[in-house]
């Protein structure tokens, strides 16, 4: 199944593993909620130690939801938190 997916990484080196995780989470949501599009922005922010911000914007017929999450040390935790929050909003 095809889902228009846009992934943007800012201040983070490109990682195929990270992008694959994003694709898997987006496809999982698409299976149950018939999304029309998904935009994910992952950004390293802050100057004191790594902190990651994740924004997930999901398009559906006639509406869109967006979720922002931050985590201090692990970008994967921030991604999981953001996609879980998006799933709860869709439910």
C-alpha positions, 0 to 999 in steps of 0.5 A: 500500500502506498502512503505519501510520506515525507521525512525531514531530518535536521541536524541529524546525519541520514540514517537508513535505520531511522528512516525505516522505523519511520516508514514502518510506524507510518504504514502501521497507522495507515493500515487502520486509519486510511491516511492521505499523507504523513510528514515527519520532521526529526530535529536535534535541538539544544546546545547542552547535550542531545535533545530530539524533537519530533513532529508527526503530521497526518493527513486524512480526508478533510482534516489533519492532526499534528503531534510534537514530542521531545526527548533528551537522549534517544531519538527513537523514544521521541519517535515512538512517543510521537507516533503513539500520541498520533495513534491515540488521537486517531482512535 
